[in-house]
């Protein structure tokens, strides 16, 4: 069965970086894009970025320009999302999600999600 | 960015009720609209994609309609397991954006 398993909770100080992993299983890893979505406490969902695991191509929301880096390791079927220059507003639950659509530009839909990784930014 | 506005933000329902949730986009998004259900402490679950397509394994009591700027999610006969928060998401253009959610409780 398809599973996305994320790394555990993190506590970071302002200005630090965090790297969250998302390990896929149960399907052909390189065939589906992986997106990252976060949800701050009591807030809505915010789309962050997408990666093509086979090529390493990425795209991200302008809000995260210069701060988000995504990589993929096809040998372990794992995608990584690193967020730098953390601030208190980055405290949130971070999800990875598989995009079943196969579309890079529009029409995406997320059929499987990771369990979420809580990142807390506090001095 | 395309803004997604859901209404109502919350509603009370009883088992067996017909429940309707609406989502409005700030510009036309064709039919690039998805619906998710989220329960506390859980990741979102895809219900409907491309405005009206039922995701595999999702109960047929869920249905979606609409195009352009106005969309609707309907639960034909609300069941106890349907108490949750529902979100719409536009995938017409990046950044992909979500509605603020509709919490359905007793």
Interface residues (C-beta under 8 A of the other chain):
Chain A: X35 X44 X45 X46 X47 X59 X61 X62 X63 X95 X97 X101 X105 X106 X107 X108 X109 X110 X111 X113 X114 X115 X116
Chain B: X32 X34 X36 X43 X44 X45 X46 X49 X50 X55 X87 X89 X91 X92 X93 X94 X95 X96 X97 X98 X99 X100 X101
